[in-house]
Amino acid sequence: MAGDARVLLVEDDDTLRLDLRDYLQQRGYRVLVASDGVGAIKHLLDEEVDLVVTDYRMATFGGEYWIRFLQTFCPTHPVLVTSAFLKHGTAVPFPMVPKPYAFADLEQHISEILAAALPAEEESSR
């Protein structure tokens, strides 16, 4: 499902962000990276994005305000939230994967979300 899928990866942990970027690129995804919500907004304004994969808790524009921003200003973008802070089952308006996670497991979630979003995109282009 990777194909030309464009994933915006928002993660404040430098090592995790760069390692995950490399992993996803090796699997055919086009990956943009940002270390916080502010950097992510710049990408969202400048680039076409198929999926936002974002950490929940970040020092600069993260947490509830970042999630609310995505809900309000990016309602058509699929979002996948990752977090070591939130417990599994915590109410978040997007699918959530708890940290730590295996890259392959996260990629599976990414693939499923993109596959579900594809029919909606095809329908809206008609």
Helices and strands as residue ranges (DSSP letters): E 6-10, H 14-26, E 30-34, H 37-46, E 51-55, H 63-73, E 79-83, E 96-98, H 103-124
